[in-house]
């Protein structure tokens, strides 16, 4: 096994890249690089039990940016019997391409046109979802269980988070990955998926991970060689930083929590509903919850906190098209999949959850055939009728004095011109989603 950088003293990403770029004669010898994970075929696992012999329930929540998905996720994050991952696909794009983009950025080009996710990308996503649902967390890329989505995922991750913080000390377990990414990957792979693929970042990372490199994208040899060196530098930076030893020591704690859970759930924003069919085919008991929100409410909420994608040029008209095109495709896919797999798919609305939280808990837990613990009921009551309104708690805080009022507040804030434009662009998504103009 070839190592291009041996750390001595303080960890330095700059030292890593300088050392590796001096060894370019081995640029195409992929067999010399250690692989970060073993590619395991997706398998059906419908007989899996938790430690107490209870059949494990596997649930995927598919929703939209500012569509009440964090609120929905609390139905599992607040359940002591569940192991939940907040936005699991986002860090997959960090692992694939070095990207830290906001939702939908990976699905569209810089000019706002639709970009189909490649089969390579979907294979990567499905493979790593399978690893999560089967608690093979030690086989995940380090980029995945490092970032903000883990602490947001619930108390079942606490022992892992505390372990990582204690072992990495300064500059911090999250800062370490940012240093490697920003100093090595970001200048080359930039921050937009189509551009990243134009210079071969995805192909280079897949080759380094021991996978067959498809090199399906139009990348000239000289450009790809430069990308390859960058990716190798990033890989060594990650694996020879203090993060690697901390990850190896701490991830068994998360794995234990996962294996002890009777429910394993994850939320996704960066996935099309029709692509979830593979998960159901792998496990006939797999459950999918598709949550809608009136797209006008989701758009106004995203606008209020500056979360429009750069690919939409931060404009309401462009963002509305991006969001509603995807939502409409998912709505139509749901109808097809519900007919094909009536026991696996369920559709909910954020507005219904906010208006009648107890009924929504009953609906979803009935769908997954799981009892509702009293601790979950109390937690949801506290969230939907909280005694405090978190003025400075951040956009992802779900505590509200009146959850129903929050869900419908956009109707009082949207101006007539914005509503008229969005109504026109999103007409089919609004109507087929069961909302009124």
N, C-alpha and C positions, 0 to 999 in steps of 0.2 A: 504494500500500500504506500503510495507516494504522498508525502506531506510537503507542501510548498512553503510552509511558514511554521517555524517553531517559536512560540511565544516565549519571551524572556522579560521579566519585569512587568510593567504595566501593559495591558491590552491596548493595541492600537490598530484600528482598521486601516489607517494609511500605510502602516508597516506591512500589513497583509497584502494589500494590492501591489505595493512596490516589489515585494518579494516574489509574488506569483507572476507578475508580468515579466520578470527576468528569466522565466522558465517556459518560454513560448514554444520550445522545440517539442514539447509533449502535448501540444494543443489539441491533437485529435485522438489521443490515446485514452478513450473513455474507460477502458477496462482498468486503468490504474486508479481511478477515483473510487473511494468508498461510496456505496449507495446509502442514502438516508432512510430508505424503507424498502421493503420487499413487496413486489407487486403480487397481490393475492387475488385470484379470480373471485368475482362476486358469487356468493353462494346463498341458498335459501337457509334461513335459520329460524323457522317458525316454531321449533320445539324448545327454544331457549328458556331457561328458568333463572330466577334470581336465587340468592343464597338460601332463601327460606322455601324454595320449591314452587314459588308463584310464577305463573306464566308472564313473561315480560311483554309489556305493551310498548310498541314503537310508533311514535307519532311525529309527523312533520307538519309544521304550521307555515303556510305560504301566504304572505300578505304583501303590503306595499308601504313605501316610505310615508311615515306619518299617517298610517292607516289603522292605528290602534294595535299594531303588532306587539309592541312592548307590553301593553295592557293585557293582551291575550296571553302572552308568554307567562305572565304572572300566575296564570292558572296552573302552571307546572313548576315554575321557579319557587312558588310558595308551598308546594306539596312536598313534605319530607320524604315521601316514597318515590319521588321522581328525580331524575338526573337530566338537567336541562342545559342546552347550549344556545345562548343568545346570538343570533345571526352567524351561523356556522360557515356559510359560503364566502363571506367577506374575506376571512383570512386565507381561504383557499386561493384567492386571486393574489394575495401577497406571496403565497408559496409558489404559485405558478409563474407569476410575471413581475413580482416585486411591486405590485400596485397597492395603494391605499386609497382607492377611489370611493366616492359615496355611491349609494344605490343607483343602478341603471347605467353608471358610467361605463361599465364593462360591456353593455349591450348596445351601445351606440357609438358612432364615429364622431369626430370633431365637428362635422357639419350637420350633426343631428339626425343623420339617416340611420336606419336600422341596421344593426350588424348581427348576423346569426352567430350564436355560439358554435364553435366547431365541435366535431365529434370527439376530438382529443380533450377539449375542455370538459365536455359532459362526462366522458369516461373518467376523468380525474375527479370531478365532483361526486359522481355516483360511487366510485371506489372509496373515497374518503368518508362519505356518509355511511357506507357500509361498515367501515372501521369504527366509526363513532357508535353506531347502534349495536355493535358487537363488542364494545369496550376495548378495542385494540388501540388504545390511545397512545401507547408507546410506539406505534407504527406511523403516527401522524408526523408530518413535517413540523419542525420546531416553530415555524412561523404561526402555526394554527393555534396552539393553546398558550400563546404568549400574550395576546393583545387585550384591549379593553373589553372585548366581548366576554372574556372568561369571568372577571370579577362581577360583571353584570348578569351572569347566568344563574346566580342563586347560591345559597349557603352550602350546597353539596360540594362546591369547589373551594370552600374556605381553607381546608387543610393544604391543598395544593398551592393556592395563592400565597398563604403565609410561608410555606416552605420555600417557594421561589424568591420571595422578598428577603427572607433570612439568609439564603445562600448566595444571592447575587450582590447583596449590599449595595454599594454605589458602583456605577452610576444608575443602578436599578435594572430589574429584569426586562422591563419594556424598553428602556432607553438603549440597551445593548443591541436589540434588533434594529432599532431606528438608526443607530450609528452605522451599522453594516449596510443597511438599505440606502440611506441618504448619501453616504460617501462613495458607495460602489455601484449600486444598481440604478438609483434614481437619475444620475446624469446620462445614463445610457438608455434605460428603459422608460424614462419619463413617467408620466402619471396617467396615461390614457392607453387602454388596452390595444386598440388598433395600431397605434404608433409602436407600442412595445412589441407587437407581433411583427411589425415591419422590419425590425432589426433582429428578429429571431430570438428574443428573450425566452419565450415559452419553449421553443424547440431546444434551446441550449440547456435550460433547466431540466427538461424531461430527459435529455441525453445524460446529464450528470446524475440523474436519479436512477440510472440503470434501465431506462425505458428505450424502446425503439424510437429513434428520431425520425419523424415523418418529413420534416423540412418542407411542409406543404406551402409555405409562404414565399413570396418573391423576395428572397434575400440574396444579395450577391455574396460571393465567397469571402471577399475582403471584409465586408461589413459583418458577416456572421463570425469571422475569426475574432474580430474585436469584441463582439458580444460574448463570445465563448470565454474569452479571457476575463471579462468582467464578471460573468456568472461564476466562474471558478474562484475568483477572488472573493466574491460574496459568500460562496459556500464555505471556504476555509475560514473566513471571518466569523461566520456563525458557529462553526463546529470547533473552533479553537478559542472562542471567547469563553468567559466564565459561564455563559448561558448553557452550554452543552452539558457540563457536569451537573449543573443545577437541574436541568431538565431531566436527565437520567435518574437523578435521586428523587425528584419530586413527583414525576408523572405516575409512579405506582400508587400514590395516594389518591389521585383522581381516578385511576383505573379501579381501585378498590371501591370507591363510592359508586362508580358506574355499575360495577358488577353486583353490588348490593341493592340496586334500585329495581323496582318492579315496573317503572315507567321510564322510558328514555325518549326525550322530546327535543326537537330543535326547531328554530325559526329561520326561515329564509326569505330574502327579498330578491335575490339575484338568481332566480331560477324560474323557468316557465312551468306552468302546471302540467302541461302535457308530458314533460320530461320525468314527472314523478311516477309514471306508469311502470317504469323499470323496477322501482322499489316495491311496488305492489306485486309485480310478477316474481320478484325474488322471495317475498314473504307474503303469502295470501292473507295474513292477519294485520299487515301494515295499514296504519290509518293516516289519512291526509285531511287536514282542516284548511279550507280555503276561505280566508277572511277578506271581505270587501269593505270598503268605505266609500261613501259618495265622493267621487274624484274631486269635486269642487272643494270639499272639506279638507281632503288630503293635500291638495295643491296650496290652499290658503295657509294651512298649518306649516307646510314646508317653506313657503315663502317668508313667513313671519320669523323664521330662525335662520334664513339664508342657506337652505339646503337644496336649492336648484342645482342641477348638474351643469358642469362647464360646457358639456356638449349641447346643451339647450341655450347657450349664450345667456343664461340666467333670466330668460324671458318667459313670461307666463304662457304665451302662445306656443312656444317650442316645447316647454316642459309639459304642457297639457297633452300635446300629441304623443310625447314619449310615454307618459304614464298611461294614458287612455288606450293607446294601441296595445300595450302589454295587458292591461286589465281586460280589454275586450277579448283578446286572444285566450286569456285564462278563463273567462266566463264561458266561452264557447267550448273550450277544452273540458271544463267541468261537466257540462251537460253530456258530452260524449263519454267521459270516464265514469260518471255517476251511473249511466245506463249500463255500462260494461261491468263495473264493479260497484254495485249498489251498497255493499256493506263496508266499503273502504273509504269512500269520500263523503265529506259533509261540507256544506257552505254556511258561513255565518256572516253577520254584519256587525261592524264595530258599534253602530248606533244602537242595535238591539242589546248588545252586551252592556253598553253604558247605561241604557234605560232600565234594563232588567237583568242585572248581573247574576242573581241567584238562578234564574231560569236558564241563562246561558251556561252556567256551571253544570247544571243537570243535563242539558242537551249534549255538551261535549263529552262529559264523563260517561253518559249513557252510550254514546257512540263508540267509545274505546273500551266499554265494558269494565269499568274500574270504579271502586267505591270512592266516595268523596270524604276525606278526613276532615274532622272538625277544625283543625288548624288552618286548613285551606279556606273554609267558609269564613272564619274570623278574619283571615288576612284580606280576603276580597272585600269584606264589609269595611275594613279599615281603609282600603285603597279607594273605594268608590264613595265613601262618606267620611273622608278624613277630617280630623279636627284642625288640620293646618293646610294651608295652600303654599306649596314650596316656591316662593318667588325667586329664590336663587339656587334651586336644586338642580337646574339643568333641564334640557329639553326632553330627556329620557325618563324623568321622574313621573311615576304614574299616580301618585297620591292626589286626589281631588276632593274638595268638599262636596261637590256635586258633579259626578261623572257625566250625567246626562247633559247638564248645561255646557260642560266642556266640549262634548261631542258635537253639539249643534251651534256652538258660538260663532263659527265661521259665517253663518247666515246673516249675522248682524254686522259683520265686518267687510264682507265682499261688496265692492261697488258695482253699479249696474253695468258698466262697460266691461269689466272683467268677467262678470257672470255671463254676459251675452256672448263673449268670445269663447269662454270655456264650454258653455252650453252647446255651441255650434260644433266645436272640435270634438267634444266628448259625448255627443248626442247618443250614439249607439251604446257606448259603455254605460251611460246613465240609465238609459231605458232598459237594456238587457240585464243590467244589474239590479233592476227593480226599484229605481229611484225616480222621483218626480222632477220635472223641469221647473 
